[in-house]
Amino acid sequence: MTYRHAHIALCVIFLIYGLVRAGVAVAMFGQLWGIIDTPDLAEAWAEVDRFVAEKSPTQLVPVTAPGYMAYLFVMGALLTTGALATFLKARKGLYLIGAFLVLWLSLFINFQTVNPKVIHLLVASVLFAALCYLHQALQASSQGSQDSA
């Protein structure tokens, strides 16, 4: 697999994950506002409500369930936009993906909790480091081929 192929694969992974995060938040708001009415989403809202209420006394920054969902939507939008920008070779995309990771980490800090999802954050961080390396390598090789022309 070439650097370019690996770069594309990582961008696609981040793009899909961002779309899923944002899409889930949109679906949850659809449930909240009565646009969508499914037992699965109702159960998911109940779980989010329970989690936020349970963590309420220890939260550093108080968050409601709708606030939490809005936060997840912003995270998904940052990741989606960052993946697309990085795919298009824009360095700012890496900053957006980095911002997504910082927001994700801040959720663990705010709720003062560690759960199995921290493994996803660690994996995403490793993939992000690989993407940064590949992005830089592709930029350097692109620059080198332009210089020799």
Backbone hydrogen bonds, N-H to C=O, Kabsch-Sander energy under -0.5 kcal/mol:
donor,donor_aa,acceptor,acceptor_aa,energy
6,A,2,T,-2.5
7,H,3,Y,-2.7
8,I,4,R,-2.5
9,A,5,H,-2.6
10,L,6,A,-2.5
11,C,7,H,-2.2
12,V,8,I,-2.5
13,I,9,A,-2.3
14,F,10,L,-2.5
15,L,11,C,-2.6
16,I,12,V,-2.8
17,Y,13,I,-2.3
18,G,14,F,-2.5
19,L,15,L,-2.6
20,V,16,I,-2.4
21,R,17,Y,-2.4
22,A,18,G,-2.7
23,G,19,L,-2.8
24,V,20,V,-2.7
25,A,21,R,-1.9
26,V,22,A,-2.4
27,A,23,G,-2.6
28,M,24,V,-2.7
29,F,25,A,-2.3
30,G,26,V,-2.4
31,Q,27,A,-2.1
32,L,28,M,-2.4
33,W,29,F,-2.7
34,G,31,Q,-1.0
35,I,30,G,-1.9
36,I,30,G,-1.9
42,A,38,T,-2.2
43,E,39,P,-2.5
44,A,40,D,-2.1
45,W,41,L,-2.6
46,A,42,A,-2.1
47,E,43,E,-2.2
48,V,44,A,-2.4
49,D,45,W,-3.0
50,R,46,A,-2.5
51,F,47,E,-2.7
52,V,48,V,-2.9
53,A,49,D,-2.6
54,E,50,R,-2.8
55,K,51,F,-2.2
56,S,52,V,-0.8
58,T,55,K,-1.2
59,Q,55,K,-1.2
59,Q,56,S,-0.6
60,L,110,N,-1.4
68,Y,64,T,-2.6
69,M,65,A,-2.2
70,A,66,P,-2.5
71,Y,67,G,-2.2
72,L,68,Y,-2.2
73,F,69,M,-2.2
74,V,70,A,-2.4
75,M,71,Y,-2.4
76,G,72,L,-2.4
77,A,73,F,-2.8
78,L,74,V,-2.7
79,L,75,M,-2.4
80,T,76,G,-2.7
81,T,77,A,-2.6
82,G,78,L,-2.8
83,A,79,L,-2.5
84,L,80,T,-2.3
85,A,81,T,-2.7
86,T,82,G,-2.5
87,F,83,A,-2.4
88,L,84,L,-1.8
89,K,86,T,-1.9
90,A,85,A,-3.0
91,R,89,K,-0.6
93,G,90,A,-1.5
94,L,91,R,-1.3
95,Y,91,R,-1.0
96,L,92,K,-1.9
97,I,93,G,-2.3
98,G,94,L,-2.6
99,A,95,Y,-2.4
100,F,96,L,-2.1
101,L,97,I,-2.1
102,V,98,G,-2.2
103,L,99,A,-2.6
104,W,100,F,-2.4
105,L,101,L,-2.6
106,S,102,V,-2.4
107,L,103,L,-1.2
107,L,104,W,-0.6
108,F,104,W,-1.2
109,I,105,L,-2.0
110,N,106,S,-3.2
111,F,107,L,-2.6
112,Q,108,F,-0.6
113,T,108,F,-1.7
118,V,115,N,-2.4
119,I,116,P,-1.6
120,H,116,P,-0.6
121,L,117,K,-1.7
122,L,118,V,-2.2
123,V,119,I,-2.6
124,A,120,H,-2.8
125,S,121,L,-2.1
126,V,122,L,-2.1
127,L,123,V,-2.6
128,F,124,A,-2.3
129,A,125,S,-2.3
130,A,126,V,-2.2
131,L,127,L,-2.5
132,C,128,F,-2.6
133,Y,129,A,-2.2
134,L,130,A,-2.8
135,H,131,L,-2.8
136,Q,132,C,-2.3
137,A,133,Y,-2.7
138,L,134,L,-2.7
139,Q,135,H,-2.3
140,A,136,Q,-2.5
141,S,137,A,-2.5
142,S,138,L,-2.3
143,Q,139,Q,-2.4
144,G,140,A,-2.5
145,S,141,S,-2.1
146,Q,142,S,-1.5
147,D,143,Q,-2.3
148,S,144,G,-1.6
149,A,146,Q,-0.5
